[in-house]
Amino acid sequence: MKEMIQSTACIPRRLGIGTWKRAAIKNMAAGFSKRGGDPGQTDDAAIDKLHSKIGQLVVERDFLKRPWDR
């Protein structure tokens, strides 16, 4: 255990593995909780913007690919 604590730079040496593990388990649920609203709700404006960007990139790719196909 001491070797693990000493070899891990992200865990301070004065903090034991047990304390770190308890804190991690206690806060683990927050990492998997929902952030924001309902996933069923969509932002139509953002989706439209992304679709237009994808279309623009496809046109640019096809335009640049044309000289190489000759």
N, CA, C and O of each residue as an XYZ file, in Angstrom:
280
protein
N       0.815     -1.184      0.000
C       0.000      0.000      0.000
C       0.865      1.257      0.000
O       0.592      2.203     -0.738
N       1.906      1.264      0.826
C       2.761      2.440      0.885
C       3.426      2.699     -0.452
O       3.594      3.849     -0.858
N       3.808      1.612     -1.146
C       4.444      1.768     -2.444
C       3.488      2.396     -3.448
O       3.896      3.223     -4.263
N       2.213      2.007     -3.391
C       1.223      2.594     -4.299
C       1.067      4.082     -4.031
O       0.998      4.880     -4.965
N       1.011      4.453     -2.777
C       0.844      5.861     -2.420
C       2.057      6.660     -2.859
O       1.912      7.764     -3.384
N       3.242      6.124     -2.652
C       4.461      6.837     -2.996
C       4.648      6.935     -4.504
O       5.195      7.925     -4.990
N       4.205      5.929     -5.255
C       4.423      5.939     -6.700
C       3.372      6.745     -7.448
O       3.575      7.065     -8.619
N       2.271      7.078     -6.818
C       1.200      7.814     -7.483
C       1.351      9.291     -7.200
O       1.248      9.727     -6.053
N       1.597     10.063     -8.246
C       1.837     11.494     -8.078
C       0.557     12.264     -7.803
O       0.610     13.324     -7.180
N      -0.601     11.762     -8.250
C      -1.831     12.519     -8.099
C      -2.419     12.398     -6.692
O      -3.306     13.173     -6.335
N      -1.958     11.466     -5.906
C      -2.452     11.314     -4.546
C      -1.375     11.821     -3.594
O      -0.258     11.304     -3.596
N      -1.693     12.820     -2.785
C      -0.687     13.304     -1.842
C      -0.234     12.191     -0.907
O      -1.026     11.327     -0.532
N       1.016     12.215     -0.539
C       1.564     11.145      0.298
C       0.924     11.089      1.678
O       0.862     10.020      2.286
N       0.449     12.224      2.180
C      -0.148     12.224      3.514
C      -1.569     11.667      3.512
O      -2.132     11.398      4.572
N      -2.151     11.494      2.318
C      -3.507     10.982      2.189
C      -3.440      9.489      1.912
O      -2.835      9.071      0.926
N      -4.033      8.706      2.739
C      -3.983      7.266      2.572
C      -4.933      6.774      1.503
O      -5.863      7.480      1.112
N      -4.699      5.560      1.029
C      -5.542      4.955      0.006
C      -6.970      4.808      0.520
O      -7.919      5.026     -0.233
N      -7.136      4.448      1.770
C      -8.478      4.274      2.322
C      -9.290      5.553      2.271
O     -10.466      5.534      1.907
N      -8.671      6.660      2.635
C      -9.361      7.950      2.608
C      -9.703      8.326      1.177
O     -10.806      8.798      0.902
N      -8.772      8.121      0.274
C      -8.996      8.423     -1.131
C     -10.113      7.550     -1.699
O     -10.964      8.035     -2.444
N     -10.111      6.267     -1.348
C     -11.121      5.343     -1.849
C     -12.502      5.712     -1.334
O     -13.473      5.684     -2.090
N     -12.602      6.059     -0.052
C     -13.901      6.464      0.501
C     -14.430      7.706     -0.199
O     -15.615      7.786     -0.521
N     -13.551      8.673     -0.433
C     -13.964      9.896     -1.115
C     -14.395      9.597     -2.555
O     -15.367     10.169     -3.046
N     -13.676      8.711     -3.218
C     -14.014      8.365     -4.598
C     -15.363      7.674     -4.670
O     -16.178      7.997     -5.534
N     -15.611      6.731     -3.780
C     -16.886      6.017     -3.771
C     -18.031      6.969     -3.433
O     -19.108      6.890     -4.025
N     -17.796      7.857     -2.492
C     -18.832      8.810     -2.084
C     -19.216      9.728     -3.243
O     -20.393     10.054     -3.397
N     -18.258     10.151     -4.056
C     -18.514     11.113     -5.127
C     -18.689     10.472     -6.498
O     -18.890     11.177     -7.487
N     -18.615      9.156     -6.571
C     -18.698      8.481     -7.851
C     -20.051      8.676     -8.524
O     -20.115      8.788     -9.748
N     -21.108      8.718     -7.769
C     -22.445      8.873     -8.347
C     -22.568     10.199     -9.087
O     -23.284     10.281    -10.085
N     -21.890     11.225     -8.621
C     -21.966     12.526     -9.283
C     -21.384     12.466    -10.689
O     -21.826     13.209    -11.565
N     -20.427     11.620    -10.918
C     -19.834     11.496    -12.236
C     -20.744     10.839    -13.243
O     -20.590     11.047    -14.447
N     -21.697     10.042    -12.770
C     -22.602      9.337    -13.665
C     -24.006      9.914    -13.660
O     -24.891      9.387    -14.335
N     -24.224     10.981    -12.914
C     -25.556     11.572    -12.857
C     -25.816     12.392    -14.116
O     -24.901     12.734    -14.865
N     -27.087     12.691    -14.318
C     -27.465     13.494    -15.486
C     -26.941     14.900    -15.319
O     -27.031     15.492    -14.243
N     -26.398     15.421    -16.385
C     -25.955     16.805    -16.394
C     -26.864     17.539    -17.365
O     -26.803     17.317    -18.575
N     -27.674     18.379    -16.853
C     -28.565     19.125    -17.713
C     -29.951     18.530    -17.722
O     -30.362     17.856    -16.778
N     -30.666     18.788    -18.799
C     -32.064     18.404    -18.882
C     -32.270     16.986    -19.345
O     -31.374     16.144    -19.303
N     -33.482     16.760    -19.787
C     -33.917     15.462    -20.258
C     -33.192     15.123    -21.561
O     -33.174     15.949    -22.474
N     -32.592     13.929    -21.677
C     -31.894     13.589    -22.913
C     -32.849     13.474    -24.099
O     -32.411     13.525    -25.248
N     -34.149     13.320    -23.836
C     -35.128     13.249    -24.908
C     -35.348     14.596    -25.571
O     -35.776     14.658    -26.724
N     -35.061     15.674    -24.858
C     -35.213     17.001    -25.424
C     -34.010     17.306    -26.304
O     -32.867     17.022    -25.944
N     -34.287     17.880    -27.447
C     -33.194     18.226    -28.346
C     -33.232     19.709    -28.635
O     -34.286     20.343    -28.588
N     -32.095     20.238    -28.928
C     -31.983     21.641    -29.296
C     -31.973     21.691    -30.822
O     -30.941     21.469    -31.455
N     -33.141     21.985    -31.403
C     -33.289     21.950    -32.862
C     -32.361     22.933    -33.558
O     -31.855     22.639    -34.641
N     -32.129     24.085    -32.962
C     -31.241     25.073    -33.585
C     -29.814     24.530    -33.669
O     -29.142     24.701    -34.686
N     -29.357     23.883    -32.612
C     -28.000     23.323    -32.616
C     -27.889     22.183    -33.624
O     -26.870     22.049    -34.301
N     -28.926     21.366    -33.724
C     -28.915     20.258    -34.687
C     -28.889     20.790    -36.108
O     -28.145     20.281    -36.948
N     -29.701     21.818    -36.390
C     -29.701     22.414    -37.726
C     -28.334     23.012    -38.066
O     -27.854     22.881    -39.191
N     -27.724     23.659    -37.099
C     -26.399     24.245    -37.312
C     -25.367     23.150    -37.624
O     -24.539     23.310    -38.520
N     -25.426     22.041    -36.879
C     -24.492     20.937    -37.125
C     -24.730     20.305    -38.489
O     -23.774     19.967    -39.187
N     -25.996     20.142    -38.877
C     -26.296     19.570    -40.187
C     -25.773     20.467    -41.304
O     -25.244     19.971    -42.299
N     -25.916     21.780    -41.148
C     -25.412     22.684    -42.186
C     -23.886     22.633    -42.256
O     -23.311     22.704    -43.343
N     -23.232     22.510    -41.104
C     -21.767     22.410    -41.084
C     -21.303     21.117    -41.746
O     -20.320     21.110    -42.487
N     -22.017     20.022    -41.477
C     -21.672     18.744    -42.107
C     -21.824     18.856    -43.617
O     -20.966     18.384    -44.363
N     -22.912     19.479    -44.078
C     -23.116     19.667    -45.508
C     -22.010     20.500    -46.136
O     -21.525     20.175    -47.220
N     -21.607     21.575    -45.459
C     -20.534     22.430    -45.951
C     -19.232     21.641    -46.072
O     -18.526     21.761    -47.072
N     -18.914     20.837    -45.062
C     -17.674     20.062    -45.084
C     -17.685     19.004    -46.181
O     -16.653     18.734    -46.796
N     -18.856     18.401    -46.431
C     -18.957     17.406    -47.493
C     -18.714     18.059    -48.848
O     -18.002     17.507    -49.687
N     -19.306     19.237    -49.066
C     -19.098     19.948    -50.331
C     -17.635     20.314    -50.501
O     -17.079     20.136    -51.585
N     -17.003     20.821    -49.454
C     -15.588     21.178    -49.537
C     -14.722     19.960    -49.823
O     -13.793     20.029    -50.627
N     -15.025     18.861    -49.174
C     -14.251     17.636    -49.397
C     -14.386     17.169    -50.841
O     -13.398     16.812    -51.483
N     -15.627     17.176    -51.347
C     -15.845     16.735    -52.719
C     -15.163     17.666    -53.717
O     -14.622     17.212    -54.725
N     -15.189     18.968    -53.434
C     -14.548     19.932    -54.316
C     -13.033     19.714    -54.355
O     -12.420     19.753    -55.422
N     -12.444     19.486    -53.199
C     -11.004     19.281    -53.141
C     -10.571     17.913    -53.648
O      -9.422     17.726    -54.049
N     -11.485     16.967    -53.628
C     -11.164     15.611    -54.067
C     -11.156     15.520    -55.587
O     -10.447     14.685    -56.150
N     -11.930     16.364    -56.260
C     -12.064     16.315    -57.718
C     -10.725     16.369    -58.470
O     -10.510     15.541    -59.356
N      -9.822     17.300    -58.157
C      -8.548     17.332    -58.913
C      -7.726     16.048    -58.746
O      -6.973     15.682    -59.649
N      -7.855     15.376    -57.633
C      -7.049     14.178    -57.386
C      -7.597     12.958    -58.129
O      -6.877     11.981    -58.333
N      -8.879     13.013    -58.536
C      -9.481     11.878    -59.223
C      -9.102     11.811    -60.705
O      -9.333     10.784    -61.343
N      -8.538     12.854    -61.257
C      -8.203     12.874    -62.692
C      -7.062     11.976    -63.027
O      -6.667     11.887    -64.189
